[in-house]
């Protein structure tokens, strides 16, 4: 039953496809209105297309002698930095980063001491602060040649807690 139905549908589709579809106009272009004398004067003053002039200048791909050709360069976007464990550390990561001695001393956290995760966070903050200070001092050395007061202000700003 199913093959007979399928065959009937295919046959009906083929017969229907052979009928020509009536052409349909999607839009109609209106007739241009007559130009006023002012519009006619403006049109007459505009330069006209001259196919002989383009043949004299050469092909479209030929560069003009007045043009400067710059070297071709390839522009690529800057690569985003990858998120490494040094950049993103979770609480579990701080606990895994703790030294074995810290794990032994972790019992003191129950008595009011800092936990291993807190000590690891503090160590990470100290490392980042030292890195920032080194970067600012490098910039301050470069600025010192131009403006010593600005260099001193940079060093003082990074030294503040």
C-alpha positions as CSV (number, residue, x, y, z in Angstrom):
1,X,0.0,0.0,0.0
2,X,2.8,2.4,0.9
3,X,4.7,2.0,-2.4
4,X,1.6,2.6,-4.4
5,X,0.8,5.8,-2.5
6,X,4.4,7.0,-2.9
7,X,4.3,6.3,-6.6
8,X,1.1,8.2,-7.0
9,X,2.5,11.2,-5.2
10,X,5.6,11.2,-7.3
11,X,3.6,11.0,-10.5
12,X,1.3,13.8,-9.4
13,X,4.4,15.9,-8.6
14,X,6.0,15.3,-11.9
15,X,2.7,16.2,-13.8
16,X,2.3,19.3,-11.7
17,X,5.9,20.4,-12.3
18,X,5.4,20.3,-16.1
19,X,2.7,23.0,-16.0
20,X,4.3,26.4,-16.7
21,X,4.0,28.8,-13.8
22,X,2.5,32.2,-14.7
23,X,5.2,34.9,-14.6
24,X,4.8,37.3,-11.6
25,X,6.0,40.8,-11.5
26,X,7.5,41.5,-8.1
27,X,7.7,45.3,-8.6
28,X,7.1,47.7,-11.4
29,X,9.5,50.5,-12.3
30,X,7.6,53.8,-12.6
31,X,8.1,55.9,-15.7
32,X,10.6,58.8,-15.1
33,X,9.0,62.2,-14.7
34,X,10.1,64.9,-17.1
35,X,13.1,66.9,-15.9
36,X,12.7,70.6,-15.1
37,X,14.9,73.1,-16.8
38,X,17.1,73.4,-13.7
39,X,17.5,69.6,-13.5
40,X,18.3,69.5,-17.2
41,X,21.0,72.2,-16.8
42,X,22.6,70.3,-13.9
43,X,22.6,67.0,-15.9
44,X,24.2,68.7,-18.9
45,X,27.0,70.1,-16.7
46,X,27.9,66.7,-15.2
47,X,30.7,64.7,-16.9
48,X,29.5,62.0,-19.3
49,X,30.9,58.5,-19.5
50,X,33.5,58.0,-22.2
51,X,34.5,54.4,-22.9
52,X,37.4,55.6,-25.1
53,X,39.0,57.4,-22.1
54,X,39.0,54.2,-20.1
55,X,40.7,52.4,-22.9
56,X,43.4,55.0,-23.1
57,X,44.2,54.7,-19.4
58,X,44.6,50.9,-19.7
59,X,42.9,48.1,-17.9
60,X,41.4,48.4,-14.5
61,X,44.2,46.3,-12.9
62,X,47.0,48.6,-14.2
63,X,48.1,51.0,-11.4
64,X,48.2,54.7,-12.1
65,X,51.6,56.3,-12.3
66,X,50.4,58.9,-9.7
67,X,49.5,56.2,-7.1
68,X,51.9,54.9,-4.5
69,X,51.8,51.2,-4.0
70,X,52.4,50.1,-0.4
71,X,53.7,46.7,0.7
72,X,51.1,44.2,1.5
73,X,50.9,43.2,5.2
74,X,48.8,40.5,7.0
75,X,47.0,41.7,10.0
76,X,46.1,39.0,12.6
77,X,44.3,39.6,15.9
78,X,46.3,39.3,19.1
79,X,46.1,35.8,20.6
80,X,44.2,35.7,23.9
81,X,46.3,34.4,26.8
82,X,45.5,30.9,27.9
83,X,44.2,30.4,31.4
84,X,47.0,28.4,33.1
85,X,47.0,27.3,36.7
86,X,49.2,30.2,37.6
87,X,46.6,32.7,36.4
88,X,43.4,31.0,37.8
89,X,43.7,29.2,41.1
90,X,40.6,27.8,42.8
91,X,40.2,27.0,46.5
92,X,41.1,23.4,45.8
93,X,44.1,24.6,43.8
94,X,45.3,26.6,46.8
95,X,44.9,23.6,49.0
96,X,46.9,21.4,46.6
97,X,49.6,24.1,46.3
98,X,50.2,24.0,50.0
99,X,53.4,22.4,51.2
100,X,53.3,19.2,53.2
101,X,54.5,21.1,56.3
102,X,51.4,23.4,55.8
103,X,49.2,20.3,55.8
104,X,50.7,19.2,59.1
105,X,50.3,22.7,60.6
106,X,46.7,22.9,59.3
107,X,45.6,21.5,62.6
108,X,46.6,24.9,64.1
109,X,43.9,26.4,61.9
110,X,41.3,24.8,64.1
111,X,42.8,26.7,67.1
112,X,42.6,30.1,65.4
113,X,45.6,30.0,62.9
114,X,45.4,30.5,59.2
115,X,44.4,27.6,57.0
116,X,46.6,26.3,54.2
117,X,44.4,27.9,51.6
118,X,44.6,31.3,53.3
119,X,48.4,31.0,53.5
120,X,48.6,30.0,49.8
121,X,46.4,33.0,48.9
122,X,48.7,35.4,50.9
123,X,51.7,33.9,49.2
124,X,50.1,34.4,45.8
125,X,49.2,38.1,46.6
126,X,52.8,38.7,47.8
127,X,54.1,37.3,44.5
128,X,51.8,39.4,42.4
129,X,52.7,42.5,44.5
130,X,56.4,41.9,43.9
131,X,55.8,41.4,40.2
132,X,53.8,44.7,40.0
133,X,56.5,46.6,41.9
134,X,59.2,45.3,39.5
135,X,57.2,46.4,36.5
136,X,56.5,49.9,37.9
137,X,60.2,50.3,38.8
138,X,61.1,49.5,35.2
139,X,58.7,52.1,33.9
140,X,59.9,54.6,36.5
141,X,63.5,54.2,35.3
142,X,62.3,55.1,31.7
143,X,60.2,58.0,33.0
144,X,63.0,59.3,35.2
145,X,65.0,60.6,32.2
146,X,62.1,62.8,31.2
147,X,60.4,63.7,34.4
148,X,62.0,62.7,37.8
149,X,59.1,64.0,39.8
150,X,56.7,61.7,37.9
151,X,59.1,58.7,38.4
152,X,59.2,59.4,42.2
153,X,55.4,59.6,42.3
154,X,55.1,56.2,40.5
155,X,57.5,54.6,43.0
156,X,55.7,56.1,45.9
157,X,52.3,54.9,44.6
158,X,53.4,51.3,44.2
159,X,55.1,51.4,47.7
160,X,51.8,52.3,49.4
161,X,50.0,49.4,51.0
